[in-house]
Amino acid sequence: MNTCKAAGFFTASVILLCLFIPGKGLSNMDEIQTVKSVDLQRYLGVWYELAKIPNPFQKKCVKNTTAEYRLREDGMIDVINTCVSKEGRPVEARGVARITDAVSHAKLKVSFVRLAGIRLFWGDYWIIGLDADYRYAVVGEPSRKYGWILSRSKTLSEEDWMAIEEILAGQKYDFSLFVLTQQDEP
């Protein structure tokens, strides 16, 4: 990776992680609730991002965003996020996740910043909705500033979208803040 790309990824990662630092203003809101249990073996693999609350650390991504999760020997999870930029170039961000709730496996911390072999700035990644067959997942974090709707396929049924909207409403997320992610057909 050339120096400019490395600097760009570092800057974007620092911004991403600073945004995950807990802030004020949630005292009037209930804490979001995660799903009761996540089978990590079923959760691993490739997910298509179908929608997200726009955020600065994904501003280069205009379509075909995916997240891939791979279990490591040390129990942590490799995170490989990919997308296509407006120039048509592939963009990739690699990080690592650690499970912070050993009972449910639904709360994780993710870091995309590594400096001198040390992971910096861990952001919350909470699984707040999950289809029984692991066809879709709803991911959020305590401040509700960020959210993602992931799917094993590039499309979901109207019924699935209605179920996701109910999950988000139950978690006091504003569904209207989510923007659809373009996923090209093969």
C-alpha positions in Angstrom: 0.0 0.0 0.0 1.5 3.3 -0.9 2.0 6.1 1.6 -1.0 8.2 0.5 -3.4 5.3 0.7 -2.0 4.3 4.1 -2.4 7.9 5.4 -5.9 8.1 4.0 -6.9 4.8 5.7 -5.3 5.9 9.0 -7.1 9.3 8.9 -10.4 7.6 8.1 -9.9 5.1 10.8 -9.1 7.7 13.4 -12.2 9.6 12.5 -14.3 6.4 12.6 -13.1 5.5 16.0 -13.4 9.0 17.5 -17.0 9.0 16.4 -17.6 5.9 18.5 -16.5 7.6 21.8 -19.6 7.7 24.0 -21.2 11.1 24.0 -23.9 12.9 26.0 -27.6 13.2 25.1 -28.7 9.6 25.6 -30.1 10.1 29.1 -33.7 10.4 27.7 -33.4 7.2 25.6 -33.5 3.6 26.7 -30.4 1.7 26.1 -30.6 -0.4 23.0 -31.0 -4.1 23.5 -29.0 -6.8 21.6 -30.4 -10.1 20.5 -30.3 -12.8 23.2 -27.9 -15.1 21.4 -25.7 -15.2 18.3 -24.2 -18.4 16.9 -20.9 -17.1 15.7 -20.4 -20.0 13.3 -23.6 -19.0 11.5 -22.8 -15.3 11.6 -19.4 -15.6 10.0 -19.1 -15.2 6.3 -20.1 -12.5 3.8 -23.0 -10.0 4.4 -24.3 -7.5 1.9 -24.9 -4.0 3.3 -28.5 -3.1 2.2 -28.8 0.1 4.1 -26.9 2.3 6.6 -27.1 5.6 8.4 -24.6 7.7 6.4 -21.3 8.2 8.1 -18.0 9.8 7.4 -15.9 6.7 7.4 -17.9 5.1 4.5 -18.1 8.3 2.4 -16.0 6.8 -0.4 -18.4 3.8 -0.8 -21.1 4.3 -3.3 -22.2 0.7 -4.1 -21.6 -3.0 -3.6 -20.6 -2.7 0.1 -20.0 -6.0 1.9 -18.7 -7.1 5.3 -16.9 -10.4 5.7 -16.3 -11.9 9.1 -13.7 -14.7 9.7 -13.0 -16.3 13.1 -9.3 -16.3 14.1 -7.4 -18.8 16.1 -7.2 -16.4 19.0 -11.0 -16.1 19.2 -11.1 -12.6 17.7 -12.8 -12.0 14.3 -11.2 -10.6 11.2 -13.4 -7.9 9.6 -13.0 -7.2 5.8 -15.2 -4.4 4.5 -15.3 -3.8 0.8 -17.1 -1.5 -1.5 -16.8 0.4 -4.9 -16.0 4.1 -5.0 -17.7 6.6 -7.3 -14.6 6.3 -9.6 -15.4 2.6 -9.9 -12.4 1.5 -7.8 -12.5 -1.2 -5.1 -12.1 0.1 -1.6 -11.1 -2.3 1.3 -10.8 -1.7 5.1 -9.5 -4.4 7.3 -10.1 -4.6 11.0 -10.6 -6.9 13.9 -13.5 -7.5 16.3 -13.5 -8.8 19.8 -16.5 -10.2 21.6 -17.4 -8.2 24.7 -20.4 -10.2 25.8 -19.3 -13.8 26.1 -22.8 -15.0 26.9 -24.8 -13.7 24.0 -21.9 -12.9 21.5 -24.1 -10.0 20.4 -21.8 -7.2 21.6 -18.5 -6.7 19.9 -15.9 -4.0 19.7 -14.3 -3.3 16.3 -11.0 -1.6 15.5 -9.7 -0.5 12.1 -6.7 1.4 13.4 -3.4 -0.3 14.1 -0.3 1.6 15.1 3.0 -0.2 15.9 1.1 -3.5 16.3 -1.4 -2.0 18.8 -5.1 -1.8 18.0 -6.4 1.7 18.8 -10.0 3.1 19.1 -12.5 0.3 19.5 -16.1 1.1 18.4 -19.3 -0.7 19.4 -20.9 -3.2 17.1 -24.1 -4.5 18.6 -26.3 -7.0 16.9 -29.8 -5.7 17.7 -31.8 -7.7 15.2 -31.2 -11.1 13.6 -33.4 -13.3 11.5 -33.9 -16.8 12.9 -32.3 -18.2 9.7 -29.5 -15.6 9.7 -30.8 -14.1 6.4 -30.5 -10.6 7.7 -29.0 -8.7 10.7 -29.5 -5.3 12.1 -26.4 -3.7 13.7 -26.4 -0.6 15.9 -24.5 1.0 18.7 -25.5 2.8 21.9 -25.6 6.4 20.6 -27.8 5.4 17.7 -25.7 7.6 15.4 -24.7 4.6 13.3 -26.6 1.6 12.0 -26.5 -1.0 9.3 -28.8 -3.5 7.7 -27.0 -6.5 6.5 -28.3 -9.5 4.4 -26.9 -12.7 3.1 -28.5 -11.8 -0.3 -28.6 -8.5 -2.2 -32.3 -8.1 -1.7 -34.9 -8.7 1.0 -38.7 -9.3 0.8 -41.2 -6.6 1.8 -42.0 -8.7 4.9 -38.3 -8.7 5.9 -38.1 -4.9 5.5 -41.2 -4.5 7.6 -39.7 -6.7 10.3 -36.5 -4.7 10.2 -38.4 -1.4 10.5 -40.1 -2.8 13.6 -36.8 -3.8 15.1 -35.4 -0.3 14.6 -38.5 1.4 15.9 -38.4 -0.8 19.0 -34.8 0.3 19.5 -35.8 4.0 19.1 -33.8 4.3 15.8 -35.2 6.6 13.2 -35.7 4.3 10.1 -35.9 7.4 7.8 -32.2 8.1 8.5 -31.2 4.8 6.8 -30.1 5.1 3.1 -30.3 2.2 0.8 -27.0 0.8 -0.5 -26.8 0.0 -4.2 -26.0 -3.7 -4.8 -25.4 -4.5 -8.4 -26.6 -7.8 -9.8 -23.9 -10.2 -10.9 
